[in-house]
Amino acid sequence: MDLCVIIIGVSFFLQTITGIISNFFILFSYTTILRSKSKLLPVDLVLSHLAFVNMMVLLTRGVPQTMAVFGINQVLNDICCKVVVYIYRIVRALSVSVTCLLSVLQAVTISPNPRWFFVKLKDIKYLSLSLLLIWVLNMAVCMAAPFFSALPRNVSNPKYTLNLGFCCVYFPDQISYVMNGIAVSGRDFAFVAIMVFSSFFILQTLYRHHKQVQNIRRQNGYQNLAAESKAAQDVLRLVILYVIFFGIDNIIWIYMLTVSQVPPTITDMRVFFSSCYAALSPILIIISNRKIQNGLKCSIRQKTVEIYVCQI
């Protein structure tokens, strides 16, 4: 096997395994917290959704791509190909949607005088409805994806084909090929624009908070302010991480729109960078989120006690 192919395959494998395990740890931690009958905050609900969505991104894109790189192409049939592509389109759209919702929620949370309609997002009921609406909308928007998807053909692929390795997306003409790219990129750019706006608002609010800290005398007030500032900074890091990989992904995507036959190496590069957020964001969340860390520690202690009791 060619050394370049091995390097690409190992890179996909490490990225996928790391991301799946990290996202699983987040979900497992929140499950432990719920079992202990502790209350989850609105931001916890969004982060758990983000972890699930990112794990699904890696399962439906990273795993098949790794198999395709190593030449394991005969696992999926035509129907499974359509299902996997459809699920991937949904969870990829949800990844940016939920990250956007998280940034808006954090902006509303730290706002000193919230007058927005979105202030209701702090209510779990309204937040759950918002997440449900995002799921339904993305499922409806991505309905066309399965109709263009099929297994790779034995003959050379026609023009305007996205070769995903394990599956191909066949577009009938250049117009549909370009329009699909514009629609996907336009949707993502809209969510990113909202994220950037929310991030600027968060930065502005954090600067005001920093000024207020110098005038705060009560320790409790300072602790609450510091906690809000730290949470906002964590969200800002997630937004910056997404914007970086979103930019790389779309630079490659724009190039792909200018050619009729996309080289496999370019496709592999785009898949790798588009999956980096799903793989790296959970690590950032675990490192910065004390509640998740405590949930994991609690679970480890419980397992240790169970093993000790069984040995006795």
N, C-alpha and C positions, 0 to 999 in steps of 0.2 A: 504494500500500500504506500502511496506517495506520502512523503513527510509532511507536506503542506496540508493534505487531507487529514492526517493524524492530528496535527496541531489544531485544526479547525474543529474536529470532532471532540477532542479532549476539552477544548475551550467551551464548547456548547455543553458538554457533560458536566464540567465543574460549575458552570454558571447555573445550570438547571438544578443540580443537586443542592447547591448552596441556597438558592432561592426557595426551593420547595421546603427544605428543612427549616429555614428561618421563618417563612410565613406560617408553617405548621406550629412552630414554637409560640408565635403570637396568638394564634387561635387556641392552642392548648392552654396558654396562660389565662386567657379570658374565660375559657371553660372552667378552669380551676377556681377563678374568682367568683363565677356564677354559682358554682357548687358550694362555695363557702357562704353563699347568700349575701355577698357584698353587692352594693349597688354600682352599676356601670353608668358612667357619665355619657352625655351625648357624643363627645369626642371618641370615647371608647367604642361606641357602636359603629362610628364611621371607620375607625382604624381596623376593627375586626372585619368589616366588609372589604376594606382595601386589601387586607392580608389574604382573604379568600379569593378575591378577584385576581390578585397578582399570582397566587399559587396556581389558579386555573390558566392564566396566561402561559406559565411555564409548562404546565402539563399538556396543553393543547398546541404549543408552538415549540418549546424547547425540547421536549421528549421526541416528537416526530422528526424534528430537524436533526437531532443527534443521531437517530436511527437512519435517516436518509443519508447523512454524511458517511456513515460506516457501511452503507450499501444494503441496509435492511429495509427494503421497499415493498415487500410483499405481505405486510401485516394487515393493512387496511384494504377494504373493498371500496367500491365506488360510493356506496351509501355512507360508510364510515368517514370517507373523505369529506363528503358534504357536511356531515354533522360536526366534524372536528373544525372545519373552516368556519362554519356558522358560529359555533361556541367561541372560537378564538376571536372572531370579529366583535362579538358581544362583549367579552371580558376585556378586550383591548380598549374598546370604547368606554367601558365602565371604569377602567383604571384611571383614565384622564378625568372622567366625570366625577368620580368619588374623591379624587385628589382636589379637584376644583371645589367640591362641596366642603371638604375639610378646611380649605383655606378661607372660604366664606364664613363657615361656622366659627373659626378662630377669630376672624376679624370682628364678627358680631360679639363674640364672648369678651374681647378685651376693649370693646368700644365703651368709652366712659358715659356717653349719652346716646344709647342706641335708639334711633328713631326709624330704622329701616323696617320694611315689612318682613325681612328675613330674620328679625329678632325672634320670631316664633320657632326658628330652627332649634333654639335651645331647649324646646320642649320635645321630649322623646317621641311623643305621638306624631307631631308634625315632621320631625326628622325621619321617622320610619316611613311616613307617607312620601316624603321627598325621595328617599332611597328606592321605594317601590316604584315611583313614577320614573325614575332614572332607568331602572331595570326594564320596565315596559317599553319606554321610548326607544331604548337601544335595541331591544329585541325586535321591535317593529322596523326600525331603520335598516337593520342588517338582514332583513328577510330575503333580499335579492342575492346575497352571497352564495347560497347553495346552488342556485340555478346556473351559475357560471363555473362551478367547481367540478372536477372530475379527476380520475387517476391519470398519471402521465401516460401518453400514448407511446407505442413502440416506434413510430416514425418521428421525425423531427417536429417540434412544436411549431404551430403557425405563428404569424406575427401577433403582437399585442397579447402575449401570454406571460403570466406571472408563474414561474416555476418554483413551487415551494419545496421541491424535493420529494416529499411524500404525496404531494397533490399539486394540481395545476389549476389556475384560474384563467379560463379562456374568455377573452373579450371578443365580440364579433367584429368590431372595427375600432379605428383610432378614436372616434368620438366617444364611444362608451368607455374606452380605456382611460382617456384623459379626464372625462367627466367624473368617473369613479374616483380618480386621484384627487381631483379638485374638491369633490364632496367630502371625502375622508379628511383631507388636509384642512378644508374650511371648517369642518366641525371641530377638529382638534385645536385649530388656531383660535376659535371662539372661546373654548374652555380655557386655553392658555392665557388669552387676553384677560378673562375674568380673574384667573389666578394671579396674574401680574398686578392687576388693579388692587386686589385684596392684599397682596404682599406690600404694595406701596402704602396702603392704609395701615397695615400692621406696623410697618417701620415708622411711620409718622406717629402712631399711637405709642409705640415703645419709646420713642424719643421724648414725648411729653411725659411718659411715666418716669423716665430717667430724671427729668427735671423735678418731678414731684417727690421723688425719693429723698432728695436733699431736704425737703421740708416736712417729711413724715417723722413724727417722734414716737409713735406707738409701735412696738415691735410686731404685734399681730397684723397691723395694717401693712407693714413692710413685707412680711412673709407672704401675705396674699398677693401683693403686687409682684413680688419676685416670682411666685409660682406661675402667675399669668404670663409674665414676661418670658419665662423659660419655655412654657408650652407654645407660645407664639413663635419663639425662635426655632423650636423643633419643627413646626409646620413650615416655616420659611426655608429650612434646609431641605425639606422634602420637595417643596415647590422648585427650588433652585436645581435640585437633582433631576427632577422631571424635565425642566426646561432645557437643561444641557443635553440630555439624551434625545429629547424631542427635536431639538435643533439639528443634531447629527442625523437622526432618522429622516427628517424631512429634506435635508440637503441631498441625501442619497436618493430619496423618493422622487425629488424633482428631476434629478439626473435620469432616473429610470423612466420617467414620463417622456423624455426626449429621444429615447431609442426604442426601436420595435422589438429587438431581441436583447434581453437583459442577461449579461454574463452571470453564471452561477456564483462566482466569487462576490459580485456586488450584492446579489440576493442574500448570501450568507452574512455579509457585513451588516446589511440592514436588519436582518433578523437578530443578530447578536446585539447590536446597539439598541434596538427597540425592546429587547428583553432585559437590558441592564437595569432599568428602573425597577422592574418586578423582582429582580434578584438582589439588588443593593438596598432598596428602600426598607425592607424588613430589618436588615442589620442595623440601619440608622435608627429605626424605631425602637428596637430592643435596647440599643446602647443608651438612648436618651430618655426612655420611658420607665420611670421607677415602678409604676404599678405593674407593668408586664414583668419586670425583673423580680418583684416580690411574688407575683403569681407563680413564676417558674421555681423560685426558691421554696415556696410553700408546697408545690407539687413534689419536688425532690425530697423534702423532709417527710411528706406523707408516704412516699414510696419506700424510703429508708426504714421508717417505722414498721410498715407492712412486712418488709423483708425480715426485719429483726424479730417480729412477732412470729412469723412463720418458722423461723429457725428454732425459736424456743419451743 
